């Protein structure tokens, strides 16, 4: 199953809270080929989403797009869950080219 998941690195171009949605952040990523919008329910752990602009994050690239709150989400941002239940974005330790494959 794992070999079917396409995990890539994207650079955050924009990040903002989704209006009228307590948990959702809207990311605009450079995925190496185009710009991609992904919604993620992590706003509780990132109260200043604009601070994520410029960071690189890992995301699943080959999921079917889904509409959430009227916005098309084109992937899934990956996070790790700490022992206290908080979430932390998975980021490469050094900058890589947007669209780089995670192996």
Beta strands, then each sheet from edge to edge (+ up, - down):
strand 1: 7-17
strand 2: 25-30
strand 3: 35-40
strand 4: 56-60
strand 5: 66-68
strand 6: 71-73
strand 7: 76-77
strand 8: 79-81
strand 9: 87-89
sheet 1: 3+ 2- 1+ 4- 7+
sheet 2: 5+ 6-
sheet 3: 8+ 9-
end
